[in-house]
Amino acid sequence: MDLGLSGKRAAVAASSAGLGLAVVEALAAEGCSVVISGRDPERLSRAAGGIPGAVPVVADVSDAAGAEAFVTDARAALGGGIDILVVNAGGPPDGSYESFGPADYLEALHLNLMSVVAMCYAVTPEMRERRWGRILAITSVTARQPVLGLILSNTARAGATGFLKTLAGEMAADGVTVNSIQPGLHDTARLRSVWDEELPAVTRKVPARRLGDPGDFGRVAALLCSEWAGYLTGAAVPVDGGLAQGLQ
């Protein structure tokens, strides 16, 4: 199926590894020119080396200033424009309510909410002017169904989801879609480092009885950025093997 993405210019934040990298690979396979980004120049160079059409840009999107700078640098690297923006950032530390104080929440909000807001403000004017654009945020299934022990992520990503839903309504008439994609448990190095020996027990909680394939996740993300998805906006799409059990 041709997704209609050949020749489009895409920028994927925090994408030198994990699910971000999987999205870069999927968009490049569809013929996009793609900015791949990360904080570590060496890891970034290695990741970009095997992906045709991938342009490495060193960036730290852990706060609003870095997120805005990423969009500016990505635009220049792509030759002056961004058609597709995939918003992404690492997650805050794990822990319960008793583990943190107010300052920790503020840091998490900078990482997983304000960086989202800044990237969107930086890219929407050009998308509206062209009357075509795709914004897709990689968030988490915790925004739909909070998980105990992830209180910082639960809080920040819920705020980002509300912002994106509101933005979608304001951009829809201009041909710009705004959606989020909510990963559950995918087989990445980060997931294995977090759960370690508990991983088999955690995996059994997934109705699909397996971890997600990052490549499959990337292809779903590419579909949400495609011409085919032009009437889909304001959605928060779980890609989680059935992990979230709520009706909404």
C-alpha positions in Angstrom: 0.0 0.0 0.0 1.4 3.4 -1.0 1.1 5.8 1.9 1.7 8.8 -0.3 4.7 9.9 1.7 7.4 9.8 -1.0 9.2 13.1 -1.1 7.8 14.3 2.2 10.1 15.9 4.8 9.9 14.4 8.3 11.6 15.2 11.6 11.5 12.7 14.4 12.6 13.8 17.9 14.7 11.6 20.2 15.0 8.9 17.5 18.5 7.4 17.7 17.2 4.3 19.5 14.0 2.5 20.5 10.6 3.4 19.1 11.8 6.7 17.7 14.3 4.9 15.6 11.6 2.5 14.4 9.5 5.4 13.2 12.5 6.9 11.3 13.0 3.5 9.6 9.4 3.3 8.6 9.2 6.8 7.2 12.4 6.4 5.3 11.1 3.1 3.8 8.1 5.1 2.5 10.4 7.6 0.7 10.6 10.4 3.2 13.6 12.5 3.9 13.9 12.1 7.6 15.8 13.9 10.4 17.0 11.4 13.0 18.0 13.1 16.3 19.5 12.4 19.7 21.9 13.8 22.3 24.8 11.4 21.7 26.6 12.2 18.4 28.3 8.8 18.1 25.2 6.8 18.7 23.3 9.1 16.4 25.8 8.7 13.6 25.7 4.9 13.9 21.9 4.8 13.8 21.7 7.1 10.8 24.3 5.2 8.9 22.1 2.3 7.9 19.0 4.3 6.9 18.8 5.7 3.4 17.5 9.3 3.5 18.2 9.8 7.2 19.8 13.1 8.2 21.4 13.2 11.7 20.8 16.3 13.9 22.2 16.4 17.4 19.4 17.7 19.7 18.3 17.6 23.3 14.5 18.0 23.6 14.3 17.7 27.4 13.0 21.3 27.7 11.2 23.9 25.6 14.3 25.7 24.4 16.0 22.5 23.2 12.7 21.3 21.6 12.3 24.6 19.6 16.0 24.5 18.6 15.5 20.9 17.3 12.7 22.0 15.0 14.8 24.9 13.7 17.8 22.7 13.0 15.7 20.0 11.5 14.0 22.4 9.1 17.4 23.6 7.9 18.7 20.1 7.5 15.7 19.2 5.4 16.2 22.1 3.1 13.8 24.6 4.6 10.6 22.8 5.5 9.0 20.1 7.7 5.9 18.2 6.5 5.8 15.6 9.3 6.8 16.2 12.9 7.0 13.2 15.2 7.2 14.5 18.8 9.1 12.3 21.2 11.2 12.4 24.3 12.5 10.0 27.0 10.5 9.2 30.0 10.9 10.6 33.5 12.2 8.4 36.4 10.0 5.6 37.7 8.6 5.9 41.2 5.7 6.3 43.5 4.1 9.5 45.0 6.4 9.1 48.1 9.5 9.1 45.8 9.2 12.6 44.5 8.6 16.2 45.5 7.0 19.1 43.5 10.3 20.0 41.8 10.4 16.5 40.2 7.0 17.1 38.7 8.1 20.3 37.2 11.1 18.6 35.5 8.8 15.9 34.2 6.4 18.5 32.8 9.3 20.2 31.0 10.4 16.9 29.5 7.0 15.4 28.4 4.7 18.4 28.2 6.5 21.6 27.5 8.8 20.0 24.9 5.6 18.9 23.1 4.1 22.3 23.2 7.3 24.0 22.0 7.8 21.7 19.0 4.2 22.2 18.0 4.4 26.0 18.2 7.6 25.9 16.1 6.2 23.8 13.3 2.5 24.7 12.9 2.8 28.1 11.1 4.5 26.5 8.0 2.1 23.6 8.0 -0.9 25.9 8.1 0.5 28.0 5.3 1.0 24.9 3.1 -2.4 23.6 4.2 -0.8 20.1 4.8 0.9 18.7 7.8 1.2 15.8 10.2 2.0 16.1 13.9 2.3 12.8 15.7 3.3 12.5 19.3 4.7 9.3 20.8 3.3 9.4 24.4 2.4 6.3 26.4 -0.6 4.0 27.2 -0.2 5.5 30.7 -2.0 8.6 29.5 -5.0 6.4 28.9 -4.6 4.0 31.9 -2.2 5.2 34.6 0.3 2.7 35.8 1.3 2.5 39.5 5.0 3.4 39.9 5.0 5.8 36.9 3.4 8.8 38.6 5.6 11.4 36.8 4.9 10.0 33.4 1.2 9.5 34.1 0.9 13.2 35.1 3.0 14.8 32.3 1.7 12.6 29.4 -1.9 13.2 30.4 -1.3 16.9 30.1 0.3 16.5 26.7 -2.6 14.4 25.5 -5.0 17.1 26.5 -2.9 19.8 24.7 -2.7 17.7 21.5 -6.4 17.0 21.4 -7.2 20.7 21.7 -4.6 21.6 19.1 -6.1 19.1 16.7 -9.4 20.9 16.7 -7.8 24.2 16.0 -5.6 22.9 13.1 -8.2 20.6 11.4 -9.6 23.1 8.9 -6.0 24.0 7.7 -5.2 20.4 6.6 -3.0 19.7 9.6 -3.7 16.6 11.6 -2.5 16.2 15.2 -2.6 12.8 16.9 -0.8 10.8 19.5 0.3 7.2 19.5 0.4 5.4 22.8 2.9 2.5 23.1 2.5 -0.2 25.6 5.3 -2.7 26.2 7.6 -3.0 23.2 10.8 -4.9 23.0 13.4 -2.1 23.4 16.6 -1.8 25.3 15.0 0.7 27.7 12.1 -1.7 28.5 14.5 -4.5 29.3 16.6 -2.3 31.5 13.6 -1.1 33.5 11.9 -4.5 34.1 14.9 -6.8 33.9 14.0 -10.1 35.7 10.4 -9.1 36.1 9.9 -8.9 32.3 8.3 -12.4 31.9 5.7 -11.7 34.5 5.0 -8.3 33.1 4.6 -9.7 29.6 2.0 -12.2 30.8 -0.2 -9.2 31.7 -0.5 -8.2 28.0 -3.5 -9.9 26.3 -1.3 -10.6 23.2 1.1 -12.5 25.5 4.1 -10.9 23.9 6.1 -7.7 23.7 5.4 -5.4 20.8 7.7 -5.3 17.8 9.2 -1.8 17.4 9.1 -2.3 13.6 5.3 -2.8 13.7 5.0 0.3 15.9 6.9 2.3 13.4 4.7 1.2 10.5 1.6 2.2 12.5 3.1 5.6 13.1 3.9 6.0 9.4 0.2 5.1 8.6 -0.9 7.9 10.9 1.3 10.3 9.1 0.1 9.3 5.7 -2.2 10.7 3.0 -4.6 7.9 4.0 -5.0 9.4 7.5 -6.0 12.9 6.4 -9.4 12.7 8.1 -8.0 11.2 11.4 -7.2 13.9 13.9 -7.4 14.4 17.6 -7.0 10.6 18.2 -4.9 8.9 20.8 -4.2 5.5 19.3 -3.0 2.7 21.6 -0.5 0.2 20.2 -0.3 -2.0 23.2 -1.4 -5.6 22.4 -4.7 -5.0 24.4 -2.9 -3.8 27.6 -5.3 -0.9 28.2 -8.7 -2.2 29.1 -10.7 1.0 29.4 -13.5 1.8 26.9 -11.9 5.2 26.1 
